[in-house]
């Protein structure tokens, strides 16, 4: 007895998923997907470049065990994610060598067929360099303000002491 099943639609769907995954691998942002137990189900090449872990090393591992520094902030962001369906902000993450980096993170809740939460899509952009430059700029501006204030104080003291200096020879 022979039985045939048309799997054309299934093959097309699998091909579409593979194409989309390869497009995500071209992105420079670190993109990963976790299930609702925080286990990694997708890890793109941007993640490999930014964090240092390869895809096969993190698949199935909970991101809370190797990536997130501030678990309280993660809990808050996941609470907002469940309420609103999305969250974006800045957070500190760890690289493979233990370096802390600041990232701009966008979390999106992916829902299943019955609208139940299925997974979390995370898109992270490294902003460590930008944050460091902002801090340097703020320090420079602070020093400029201190210099301007010191100049003003010196000028005022000079104005006060000028009559005294003129009267001393008399």
Protein Blocks (a to p, Z undefined) as FASTA:
>chain_A
ZZdddfklmmmmmmmmmmmmmmmmmpmbdcddddfkopafbdcfklmmmnopafklmgop
afklmmpmblmlmmmmmmmmmmnopacdddddddfkopacdddddddddddfkopafbdc
dddddfklmmmmmmmmmmmmmmmmmmmmmmmmmmmmmmmmmmmmmmmmZZ
